Amino acid sequence: MRENTSGRNTHSAGYMLCIGSLARMLLAGEVEMTYQTCPLDKIMDNDNKWYAEKLFHQFRCTKCGTIYGMLCNTHTGGQIKINDKVFDPADYPDKKEDK
């Protein structure tokens, strides 16, 4: 049976476009990173393998203070949305880290 990778390629391309935009905004000082499950330069390795199945990057606008969360599940896609507060893993003591 052949693995269907078409969805993964779509998710990969879309998320990497978002990561590129985020990196440019970070360099310009327009946003600051508040939480991340992996460094931006480690999201995919040289063999195009994901760092983890689920990726999360949270950042705050330096002008208005709005906090955004960017989530990607490498199998089902992702979303960007406004978050109420900065993520703190200590708020979820029973949740184990995904890797």
KOLFI-496419 format. One record per residue (C-alpha): residue number from 0; residue in three letters; y, z, x. Coordinates in Angstrom, 2 decimals. Example, Ala and Ser with C-alpha at 12.3 -4.5 7.8 and 13.67 -1.06 7.14 Angstrom:
+-----+-----+---------+---------+---------+
!   i !  aa !   north !      up !    east !
+-----+-----+---------+---------+---------+
!   0 ! Ala !   -4.50 !    7.80 !   12.30 !
!   1 ! Ser !   -1.06 !    7.14 !   13.67 !
+-----+-----+---------+---------+---------+
# end
This chain:
+-----+-----+---------+---------+---------+
!   i !  aa !   north !      up !    east !
+-----+-----+---------+---------+---------+
!   0 ! Met !    0.00 !    0.00 !    0.00 !
!   1 ! Arg !    3.40 !   -0.96 !    1.33 !
!   2 ! Glu !    6.17 !    1.63 !    1.35 !
!   3 ! Asn !    9.23 !    0.70 !   -0.68 !
!   4 ! Thr !   12.15 !    1.13 !    1.71 !
!   5 ! Ser !   14.77 !   -0.79 !   -0.24 !
!   6 ! Gly !   16.19 !    2.37 !   -1.82 !
!   7 ! Arg !   16.27 !    4.14 !    1.53 !
!   8 ! Asn !   18.21 !    1.31 !    3.11 !
!   9 ! Thr !   20.73 !    1.41 !    0.27 !
!  10 ! His !   21.11 !    5.20 !    0.54 !
!  11 ! Ser !   21.33 !    4.93 !    4.31 !
!  12 ! Ala !   24.05 !    2.29 !    4.24 !
!  13 ! Gly !   26.08 !    4.08 !    1.59 !
!  14 ! Tyr !   25.88 !    7.47 !    3.25 !
!  15 ! Met !   26.67 !    6.05 !    6.67 !
!  16 ! Leu !   29.79 !    4.35 !    5.24 !
!  17 ! Cys !   30.88 !    7.71 !    3.85 !
!  18 ! Ile !   30.14 !    9.43 !    7.17 !
!  19 ! Gly !   32.23 !    6.82 !    8.97 !
!  20 ! Ser !   35.16 !    7.48 !    6.65 !
!  21 ! Leu !   34.73 !   11.23 !    7.07 !
!  22 ! Ala !   34.68 !   10.91 !   10.87 !
!  23 ! Arg !   37.92 !    8.87 !   10.80 !
!  24 ! Met !   39.59 !   11.47 !    8.54 !
!  25 ! Leu !   38.44 !   14.29 !   10.85 !
!  26 ! Leu !   39.85 !   12.50 !   13.92 !
!  27 ! Ala !   43.14 !   11.90 !   12.12 !
!  28 ! Gly !   43.36 !   15.58 !   11.13 !
!  29 ! Glu !   43.34 !   14.74 !    7.42 !
!  30 ! Val !   40.29 !   16.96 !    6.75 !
!  31 ! Glu !   38.50 !   19.82 !    8.50 !
!  32 ! Met !   34.76 !   20.40 !    8.45 !
!  33 ! Thr !   33.85 !   23.65 !    6.70 !
!  34 ! Tyr !   30.04 !   23.39 !    6.70 !
!  35 ! Gln !   27.38 !   20.91 !    7.79 !
!  36 ! Thr !   23.61 !   20.86 !    7.97 !
!  37 ! Cys !   23.73 !   18.63 !   11.05 !
!  38 ! Pro !   26.36 !   17.20 !   13.40 !
!  39 ! Leu !   27.75 !   13.83 !   12.32 !
!  40 ! Asp !   26.44 !   12.12 !   15.45 !
!  41 ! Lys !   22.87 !   13.32 !   14.79 !
!  42 ! Ile !   22.42 !   12.12 !   11.18 !
!  43 ! Met !   20.18 !    9.29 !   12.36 !
!  44 ! Asp !   18.48 !    8.98 !   15.72 !
!  45 ! Asn !   18.11 !    5.86 !   17.85 !
!  46 ! Asp !   14.99 !    4.89 !   15.86 !
!  47 ! Asn !   16.96 !    5.08 !   12.55 !
!  48 ! Lys !   15.14 !    8.25 !   11.48 !
!  49 ! Trp !   17.03 !   10.81 !    9.44 !
!  50 ! Tyr !   17.84 !   14.23 !   10.92 !
!  51 ! Ala !   16.49 !   15.80 !    7.70 !
!  52 ! Glu !   15.47 !   14.73 !    4.21 !
!  53 ! Lys !   18.55 !   16.41 !    2.71 !
!  54 ! Leu !   21.95 !   16.32 !    4.38 !
!  55 ! Phe !   25.10 !   18.18 !    3.37 !
!  56 ! His !   28.60 !   18.01 !    4.78 !
!  57 ! Gln !   31.50 !   19.96 !    3.32 !
!  58 ! Phe !   35.12 !   19.43 !    4.29 !
!  59 ! Arg !   38.61 !   20.52 !    3.22 !
!  60 ! Cys !   41.73 !   18.39 !    2.87 !
!  61 ! Thr !   44.33 !   19.72 !    5.32 !
!  62 ! Lys !   47.18 !   18.71 !    3.00 !
!  63 ! Cys !   46.11 !   20.08 !   -0.40 !
!  64 ! Gly !   43.19 !   22.39 !    0.47 !
!  65 ! Thr !   40.70 !   20.70 !   -1.88 !
!  66 ! Ile !   37.11 !   21.26 !   -0.74 !
!  67 ! Tyr !   34.65 !   18.38 !   -1.01 !
!  68 ! Gly !   30.88 !   18.42 !   -0.67 !
!  69 ! Met !   28.93 !   15.34 !    0.36 !
!  70 ! Leu !   25.18 !   15.54 !   -0.31 !
!  71 ! Cys !   22.52 !   12.98 !    0.51 !
!  72 ! Asn !   18.85 !   13.08 !   -0.35 !
!  73 ! Thr !   17.39 !   10.30 !    1.77 !
!  74 ! His !   14.92 !    9.40 !   -0.99 !
!  75 ! Thr !   17.06 !    9.56 !   -4.12 !
!  76 ! Gly !   20.68 !    9.08 !   -3.08 !
!  77 ! Gly !   23.67 !   11.36 !   -3.01 !
!  78 ! Gln !   27.03 !   12.34 !   -4.32 !
!  79 ! Ile !   30.49 !   13.49 !   -3.31 !
!  80 ! Lys !   32.18 !   16.09 !   -5.47 !
!  81 ! Ile !   34.84 !   18.77 !   -5.42 !
!  82 ! Asn !   33.48 !   22.23 !   -4.59 !
!  83 ! Asp !   34.92 !   25.50 !   -5.89 !
!  84 ! Lys !   34.58 !   27.29 !   -2.54 !
!  85 ! Val !   33.36 !   26.87 !    1.02 !
!  86 ! Phe !   29.57 !   27.03 !    1.19 !
!  87 ! Asp !   28.18 !   30.17 !    2.85 !
!  88 ! Pro !   24.40 !   30.37 !    3.37 !
!  89 ! Ala !   24.67 !   34.17 !    3.14 !
!  90 ! Asp !   25.42 !   33.71 !   -0.57 !
!  91 ! Tyr !   21.83 !   32.45 !   -0.98 !
!  92 ! Pro !   19.62 !   34.95 !    0.88 !
!  93 ! Asp !   16.36 !   33.83 !   -0.79 !
!  94 ! Lys !   16.88 !   30.13 !   -0.02 !
!  95 ! Lys !   15.13 !   28.81 !    3.07 !
!  96 ! Glu !   16.81 !   26.15 !    5.20 !
!  97 ! Asp !   15.59 !   22.57 !    4.64 !
!  98 ! Lys !   14.84 !   20.55 !    7.72 !
+-----+-----+---------+---------+---------+
# end
